[in-house]
Amino acid sequence: MFNALKQALATLFVFDWSKFDAMAALRATTGVAVPLVIGGAVGNSGIGVFGAMGALSVGFGSFHEAAHRRVPVMVVAAAGMAASIFVGAIAGSSAVAATFAAAAWGAMSGLLAALGPAASFVGLQAAIGLLVAAAFPAAPAVAAVRAALVMGGGLVQIVLLLAIEPRLPVDPRAVTSKAVSSMHALRGHAQRRSPALMHALRLAAALAAATAIYRALALPRGSWIPVTALLVLKPDLHETFARGLARMGGTAIGAICATVIMVAISPGARLLVPMIAGCVWAGYAVFRTNYALFTICITCYVVFLIVLAGGAEPATAWYRIVNTIIGGSLALVIAAIWPVTDEVLGVPTDGERPI
């Protein structure tokens, strides 16, 4: 464990600037800006918030190393996230249902991590969607609207990608073959005590525990606890510690920076939108460069977005810091007391890691 912590600290300050991609980040940021602008134009912040949520998450799929997989991965991620938003909003009305749903989606995300970067990305976005939506319970009709907005935001990213790269290769037969082989692989992992199954079970336990804790204590913005646990807990102990330290440190720095900016200039809605877009661009540009730096950018984006939706910035930043530390610490403890073997589980490389 000490060696894992030492390695994590060593990688915390490693910056791979060769993977900084300003132009791809600009294209993906445009996809996030579209729903925000539409929401502002019609005076409906919900359109902007949920549309931007879908666009932001699906946009990361356009950075996949394998060009022929980008569009299929983005389509599946958008659909999976929309469905998860719908289920999460309905399950959120009950603490028990929300806890069971978090466990189920955690197990799914853990199993998909064994199938490689593309499947891991899809499972991660779906689980994030469910955890966030469960914090904002709604009737089925409202949940369906939110899901549609998230799907719409994802489709905007896909359209933009195809508009800029119209010759992007998409092989339906290869996609079908990959889907079939993935189903067989999942069945194999689920039917034996594989490392992938062990990771899926502990991720399910982590998300269930995190959800139960914030629900029982009625913690404000408590959904960030299970979301952080999801993002931090990885099959590899070193990766878990590296993610945890980077996530907690980056969140604290980002939240403080966002608060200082809000207090210093008190921006209105017209200024908040470009500020949000700037944070998104920076996050996309550096997310393969350094995870802590990426977390700083995304934290600023989250704080500014919540303020745009009517939240109070000092409280929002404080909740973000506290809940991220709780969720990250929970993930680190579970990783330490419930290790999985060192077999390769298809863990994404640094250049392909999902958010």
Sequence and secondary structure as in RCSB ss.txt:
>XXXX:A:sequence
MFNALKQALATLFVFDWSKFDAMAALRATTGVAVPLVIGGAVGNSGIGVFGAMGALSVGFGSFHEAAHRRVPVMV
VAAAGMAASIFVGAIAGSSAVAATFAAAAWGAMSGLLAALGPAASFVGLQAAIGLLVAAAFPAAPAVAAVRAALV
MGGGLVQIVLLLAIEPRLPVDPRAVTSKAVSSMHALRGHAQRRSPALMHALRLAAALAAATAIYRALALPRGSWI
PVTALLVLKPDLHETFARGLARMGGTAIGAICATVIMVAISPGARLLVPMIAGCVWAGYAVFRTNYALFTICITC
YVVFLIVLAGGAEPATAWYRIVNTIIGGSLALVIAAIWPVTDEVLGVPTDGERPI
>XXXX:A:secstr
 HHHHHHHHHHTT   GGG  HHHHHHHHHHHHHHHHHHHHHT HHHHHHHHHHHHHHHGGGG SSGGGHHHHHH
HHHHHHHHHHHHHHHHTTSHHHHHHHHHHHHHHHHHHGGG HHHHHHHHHHHHHHHHHHTS   HHHHHHHHHHH
HHHHHHHHHHHHHH TT    HHHHHHHHHHHHHHHHHHHTTT HHHHHHHHHHHHHHHHHHHHHHHT TTTTHH
HHHHHHH  SSHHHHHHHHHHHHHHHHHHHHHHHHHHHHH   HHHHHHHHHHHHHHHHHHTTT HHHHHHHHHH
HHHHHHHHTT  HHHHHHHHHHHHHHHHHHHHHHHHHS   SS      TTT   
